[in-house]
Amino acid sequence: MDWYASALCVMLGAFLECIVVAWVYGAERFSRDVELMTGARVGRIVRFAWCILTPLIMIVGFLCFVIQVMILLTLFGLSPPSTDDYTYPGFAHVVGVIIALTPCLPVPMGMMYGLLKEKGSFYKRLRMLLSPSHTWGPNDPELRKSYKMYQYEGTWIENMRTNLLGSRKRNPELTPMNAQDSDLLQFNE
């Protein structure tokens, strides 16, 4: 198992998660959700980290790992795993590769299932899958009244600007905290 357990799927999963949160769901929506839950706005540096820095680090790490593996396989050749006195059969190598790739399978399989299940053109199905549900929002009925799902409008350049810089003023109705609840955020030392 040591030959096949790797950070490959973790790096790919982290990259995809960053892209989904920052660009598909949207950093603006996510920032509004964080503000609703905590009462604090998300700064531009954190937005930059969500949208650019973290996905870049994840994809570079993933690509470096893949290139490193390719170089090692090219220089040293691919041989079945073995110990000092035992060489594992060929099927063990296949089972090991399947085990290593299994954590990566749910994302593309879920995407394919969703695309096949929805009705309409490919573009409409994809757009539907990339949009939050109409039931998405706060569970608290009072907060749900003031919660309005942010809708991206305009060109993709304007949407990128909105994700990175934000496009709103602080909405006091979205802040669930009042003076007596603010002590809940203070940490005991």
C-alpha positions as CSV (number, residue, x, y, z in Angstrom):
1,M,0.0,0.0,0.0
2,D,2.9,2.3,0.6
3,W,3.7,2.4,-3.1
4,Y,0.2,3.7,-4.0
5,A,-0.9,6.0,-1.1
6,S,-0.1,9.5,-2.2
7,A,-1.1,13.1,-1.9
8,L,-2.2,13.1,-5.5
9,C,-5.9,12.8,-4.9
10,V,-5.7,15.2,-1.9
11,M,-4.0,17.9,-3.9
12,L,-6.5,17.5,-6.8
13,G,-9.5,17.5,-4.4
14,A,-8.2,20.6,-2.7
15,F,-7.7,22.4,-6.0
16,L,-11.2,21.5,-7.2
17,E,-12.7,22.5,-3.8
18,C,-11.0,25.9,-4.1
19,I,-12.3,26.4,-7.6
20,V,-15.9,25.4,-6.7
21,V,-16.0,27.6,-3.6
22,A,-14.3,30.7,-5.1
23,W,-15.5,30.6,-8.7
24,V,-18.5,28.3,-9.1
25,Y,-20.4,29.2,-5.9
26,G,-18.6,32.4,-5.9
27,A,-16.4,34.3,-3.4
28,E,-19.1,37.0,-3.1
29,R,-21.8,34.5,-2.1
30,F,-19.4,32.7,0.2
31,S,-18.3,36.0,1.8
32,R,-21.9,36.9,2.4
33,D,-22.5,33.5,4.0
34,V,-19.5,34.0,6.3
35,E,-20.7,37.5,7.2
36,L,-24.1,36.1,8.0
37,M,-22.7,33.4,10.3
38,T,-20.0,35.4,12.0
39,G,-21.0,39.0,11.6
40,A,-17.6,39.9,10.2
41,R,-16.8,40.7,6.7
42,V,-14.2,38.8,4.7
43,G,-11.2,40.9,3.8
44,R,-9.7,41.3,0.3
45,I,-6.6,39.4,1.2
46,V,-8.6,36.3,2.2
47,R,-10.6,36.6,-1.1
48,F,-7.4,36.7,-3.0
49,A,-6.2,33.6,-1.2
50,W,-9.5,31.8,-1.9
51,C,-9.6,32.8,-5.6
52,I,-6.0,32.9,-6.7
53,L,-3.3,31.9,-4.2
54,T,-4.6,28.6,-2.8
55,P,-5.8,27.2,-6.2
56,L,-2.5,28.2,-7.7
57,I,-0.5,26.5,-4.9
58,M,-2.6,23.4,-5.2
59,I,-2.4,23.0,-8.9
60,V,1.4,23.7,-8.9
61,G,1.9,21.1,-6.2
62,F,-0.3,18.6,-8.1
63,L,1.6,19.2,-11.4
64,C,5.0,19.0,-9.6
65,F,4.0,15.7,-8.1
66,V,2.8,14.3,-11.5
67,I,6.0,15.5,-13.2
68,Q,8.2,14.0,-10.4
69,V,6.4,10.6,-10.8
70,M,6.8,10.7,-14.6
71,I,10.5,11.5,-14.3
72,L,11.0,8.7,-11.7
73,L,9.1,6.2,-13.9
74,T,11.1,7.3,-17.0
75,L,14.5,7.1,-15.3
76,F,14.0,4.0,-13.2
77,G,11.3,2.2,-15.2
78,L,8.2,0.8,-13.7
79,S,8.7,-2.4,-11.8
80,P,6.1,-4.2,-9.6
81,P,6.4,-3.5,-5.9
82,S,8.6,-5.9,-4.0
83,T,10.2,-6.4,-0.7
84,D,13.6,-8.0,0.0
85,D,12.4,-11.5,-0.5
86,Y,9.0,-11.2,-2.3
87,T,7.9,-9.7,-5.6
88,Y,4.1,-9.0,-5.7
89,P,2.3,-10.3,-8.8
90,G,1.1,-8.0,-11.6
91,F,-2.5,-7.8,-10.5
92,A,-1.4,-6.4,-7.1
93,H,0.0,-3.4,-9.0
94,V,-3.4,-2.9,-10.8
95,V,-5.2,-3.2,-7.5
96,G,-2.9,-0.6,-6.0
97,V,-3.4,1.9,-8.8
98,I,-7.2,1.4,-8.5
99,I,-7.0,2.0,-4.7
100,A,-4.9,5.2,-5.3
101,L,-7.3,6.6,-7.9
102,T,-10.5,5.7,-6.0
103,P,-10.7,9.0,-3.9
104,C,-10.6,11.0,-7.2
105,L,-13.6,9.2,-8.7
106,P,-16.6,10.7,-6.8
107,V,-16.1,14.1,-8.4
108,P,-16.3,13.1,-12.1
109,M,-18.8,10.4,-11.4
110,G,-21.1,12.9,-9.5
111,M,-20.7,15.4,-12.3
112,M,-21.6,12.8,-15.0
113,Y,-24.6,11.6,-13.0
114,G,-25.9,15.2,-12.5
115,L,-25.4,16.0,-16.2
116,L,-27.3,12.9,-17.3
117,K,-30.1,13.4,-14.8
118,E,-30.9,17.0,-15.6
119,K,-33.0,17.9,-18.6
120,G,-32.3,20.5,-21.3
121,S,-29.3,21.4,-23.4
122,F,-25.8,20.7,-22.1
123,Y,-25.4,24.4,-21.3
124,K,-28.6,24.6,-19.3
125,R,-27.8,21.3,-17.4
126,L,-24.3,22.6,-16.6
127,R,-25.6,26.0,-15.5
128,M,-28.2,24.3,-13.3
129,L,-25.6,22.1,-11.6
130,L,-23.3,25.0,-11.0
131,S,-26.0,27.1,-9.3
132,P,-27.0,26.8,-5.6
133,S,-30.4,25.4,-4.8
134,H,-33.3,27.8,-4.4
135,T,-33.8,26.4,-0.9
136,W,-30.2,27.4,0.1
137,G,-29.9,29.9,2.9
138,P,-30.1,30.3,6.6
139,N,-32.1,27.8,8.6
140,D,-33.2,30.5,11.1
141,P,-36.5,32.0,9.9
142,E,-35.6,35.5,11.0
143,L,-32.3,35.5,9.1
144,R,-34.0,33.8,6.1
145,K,-36.2,36.8,5.6
146,S,-33.3,39.2,5.3
147,Y,-31.1,36.8,3.3
148,K,-31.1,37.3,-0.5
149,M,-29.0,35.0,-2.6
150,Y,-26.4,37.1,-4.5
151,Q,-26.8,36.8,-8.2
152,Y,-23.9,37.4,-10.5
153,E,-24.6,39.7,-13.3
154,G,-22.5,41.2,-16.1
155,T,-19.5,39.9,-18.0
156,W,-17.2,37.3,-16.6
157,I,-14.6,40.0,-16.1
158,E,-17.0,42.0,-13.8
159,N,-17.8,38.7,-12.0
160,M,-14.1,38.1,-11.4
161,R,-13.7,41.6,-10.0
162,T,-16.7,41.0,-7.7
163,N,-15.2,37.7,-6.5
164,L,-11.9,39.3,-5.7
165,L,-12.9,42.8,-4.5
166,G,-16.5,42.5,-3.4
167,S,-19.3,44.7,-4.6
168,R,-21.3,45.7,-1.6
169,K,-21.5,47.7,1.5
170,R,-22.1,46.0,4.8
171,N,-25.7,45.0,5.3
172,P,-26.7,45.3,8.9
173,E,-29.7,43.1,8.4
174,L,-27.4,40.2,7.5
175,T,-25.6,40.5,10.8
176,P,-27.0,37.9,13.2
177,M,-25.2,39.3,16.2
178,N,-26.4,41.9,18.6
179,A,-24.7,43.4,21.6
180,Q,-25.7,40.6,24.0
181,D,-24.6,37.9,21.5
182,S,-21.2,39.4,20.7
183,D,-19.6,37.8,23.8
184,L,-20.1,34.4,22.1
185,L,-17.2,35.3,19.7
186,Q,-14.8,36.1,22.5
187,F,-12.4,33.3,23.3
188,N,-11.5,32.4,26.8
189,E,-7.8,32.7,27.5
